[in-house]
Amino acid sequence: MQGKGLITIVAIVLGLICLNELLPTWYAGKIERQATAVAGDNPEKYQKEIAKLSKDTLNLGFTKLYYTKAKDKEMKLGLDLKGGINVLLEINQRDLVNDLTNYSTNPILIEALNKTDEVQKNSTKSYIDNFFEQFDAINRAKGTNLKLADPELFGNTTLTEVKYNTPDEQVKSIVKRKIDASVGTAFEVIRTRIDKLGAIQPNVQRVPGTARISVEMPGMKDIDKVKKMLQTSAKLQFWEVQQVPEVAPYFQALTSAIAAKGDSMGVAKNTNFMNLLHLDKLRTNGVANVKLSDTAAVNKILNSKVAQSLRPANIKYTQFMWGYKPEATDAESLVLYAIRGNINQKAPVDGAVESANIGYDELSRVVVDMQMDSKGAKEWKTLTEKNVGKPVAVTLDNRVYTAPNVVNAIPNGRTQISGNFSQEEAKELVDVLGAGKLPAGAKVVQATVVGPSLGQEAIDSGLMSFIIAFAIIIVYIIFYYGGAGVYAVIAMVINLFYIFGIMDSGDFTLTLPGIAGIVLTMAVAVDTNVIIYERTKEELFAGKSILEAYKDGFKHALNAIIDGHTTTFLTAVVLFFFGTGPIKGFALTLMIGIAMTLFTSVLLSRAMIFSRLNKGKGLSVWTPATKNLFRNTWIDFIGKRKYAYIFSAVLTVVCIISIATHGFKYGIDFTGGRNYVVRFDKNVKAEDIEEKLVALFKTEDGKNSSVEAKTFGNEKQLKISTDYLIEDESLKADQIIEQKLYEGLKSNLPAGTTLKDFKSADKDHAGIVSSEKVGPSVADDIQIHGIYAVVAALAMIFIYILVRFRKWQFSLGAVAALFHDAVIILGAYSLLHKYMPFNMEINQDFVAAILTVLGYSINDTVIIFDRIREYLREKKSLTLAGLFDDSISSTLGRTFNTSFTTILVILAIFIFGGDNLRGFMFAMLIGIGFGTYSSIFVASAIAYDFLKKGKEDEVHGKTTSDKEVLASK
């Protein structure tokens, strides 16, 4: 065999590289298992044992292994396997535009920004592109002919590159570049903060084309601390403070307004606003001392349109801000401050901090000492000179940390923040300030939290499904193909080794969907071997020697293998580019697996087989039980196509009617909202839990928010979904929902379960084991990208089939079959989502399943089409119908074996792969079954009918379809 030596060398080199990459993972796991064996569940003892074992070194000659280095280089596990936190941060681009325009109050600018905020909710374009579109539209509509280089816009001292005559297109380019640079700065700040959190193997990435930053931190548990650390902009500002005499008349006016218009202000008309303020208990420079339970009502009143309209001139631009935390003397209340604002709400001092350290005041209380940069120091001097004897507020992200009276002007830029800090809180603040400030505010628009116990369960279930699927394939392929099957298994084992090695060397993250992708790769490898061995059997039945049969088997199978792998690979590429998170992991392993399958099952397997055959040894390609299976099977598929058309038409109509009338159960990644998986210590009824929670999750107008509770995996576990506070992506909203969940479920939790226990459950505690949040803007993006993915996959497959087979009839048949399969799966999810005991939501995982099914379906179709193309060249005596029947019948062995083994693999994942994958695998089961059917009865039948039109005069000879021959005469 030509190239045998080169293939062997490549295989050995690739194997050594993979071995070198995987050794650290093996060694780190070995040390951790030893530490666990000694320490058990004691974390302190475990860390001491790890520190002790870390001193050991394993010298293998070509490399030395020690724990610390091995841990850094080990294969990364996704948070669905290891537990941890994944957040998608979005930098506020409106803030960036305001900063670049020097907080201009130009009405065209403000209107364009407001319009952009609305449009952005349902747009996949970047914020700045939408802003320029809205600005241009408003500018034209009003006939103002305002240029972007105008001093009231971007032609200010902030953007020195913009001159008075700079064209709009050039200004747009400059602004986009500046915003991209600001997001880059935010990325570096976020990465620095994560380092200070002590996360192990964090993954921080910018999302291309957006102002979003993806952060994944396996192993992290304190979600509130992480969110706070990441979202804090560290925008330290200093403001003048207004006192009670200045705002008291306004508060009295609000009290009267509530009595008349309370309903429109969000509170009852009998609400006594002055009583809520507790001015008699005020001990600071604030304007109110409000009970924590009343802060929401005060916010509603102050932010209402009625309250805004009643503001007198002296507080027209006043910002009401809350204290950072309750005062030490009153833990149940929060101080409200009146911050003197201005028309553009720009702080008098807004300088970055050069350094920050923990210190102590004269009463030994914890404080944070800071040194400002030169600009901030000058502004601070001016502000303190102006306000000697008056209070000045120090705010961080619109929270007042302290508001002391200024004793003397401060000329050197040094200042101190006191805020009733604990040592840990002060350290967090120092870390945030030390990492630098974000160029704009940031919010968490998507978050996923997986508890460590759930992560371990995912590993166990993933490994179980992997082992069972692998065992099924080994047994079946050796049973069916005998000695040749052994070589297929060897190639498959090497393939798996390469996949894991490449994943590790590329620093890719292995996820649970990634494991599913690897398992399905084994099915692809089986398909490859089945195609080769089925062709080899045909050559042997034709009377060729074993050596010639294998040569021709590999030769004739190559086109079908390349076509099938290419279409599946194209589907994986679409998944990778349009998918997010777990879908990317699935697509990545599938792409690597397909590439390695071509090498191991085609090239390496061939080298091993011919090495044996060239030595004069035989190699069976069947067993006595399977030798003649499908050998003489011939079915008049074309003659029965009309029955299939009727069956498919009825099924399709039923599915479409169900979709139109029943609709779907959409997941939160398509609608926005929050999911919580909650584990209990005893069986609970989902209906009872749902009823309790509905009463708690009410909006401000008293209406019930959507709440759904569904059994998840077993009777002791529920998946709770809600769209309550869907528009509010703040940390405070997350905490409110978690508090309400805790209150609603408390009676079902073990006695003594605290809110802290509930929020971070593990194997020993009931509570939240995983959570997920998707903001509405992200949900729109995911939904639109899902649609793009399906359309792009269909278009790519159509074009590829057209190029490969040079007949549009084949492309039409293939795409019609794929459309048929997609409608059937969608219909099944529409019909069954209320009745199945597992998740059947339409979400991004479902889109991945649809695209994977399309890949497998087209793979099957391509095999049949490839045989039809071959027979069109070789069997010109047949009628077109006979040629199609011969082609389909001759590939039945391959079709059955591939579909059967794939379904067995999917069943293994469905049963043993864990709750999160069941909905995905159910779609795959339906898809593979109907994909096999549609390849024969839809794709081939439609291709036949359209090829036959206008070509009756080209029909030759006799087939079972003699009627068509006679009719054509």
Helices and strands as residue ranges (DSSP letters): H 4-39, H 43-53, E 57-59, E 64-66, H 67-73, E 76-77, H 79-82, E 84-91, H 93-100, H 107-120, H 127-142, H 168-197, E 203-207, E 212-218, H 223-231, E 236-242, H 244-261, G 262-265, H 273-277, G 279-281, E 288-291, G 292-294, H 295-303, H 305-309, G 313-315, E 319-322, E 333-339, E 353-360, E 366-372, H 374-386, E 392-396, E 399-402, E 414-418, H 423-435, E 442-450, H 452-481, H 483-505, E 509-510, H 512-541, H 546-578, H 582-597, I 598-604, H 605-613, G 638-640, H 641-661, H 668-671, E 673-679, H 686-696, E 707-711, E 717-722, H 731-745, G 746-748, H 755-759, E 767-774, H 776-805, H 808-832, H 844-874, H 880-890, H 892-912, H 915-934, I 935-940, H 941-948, G 952-954, H 962-968
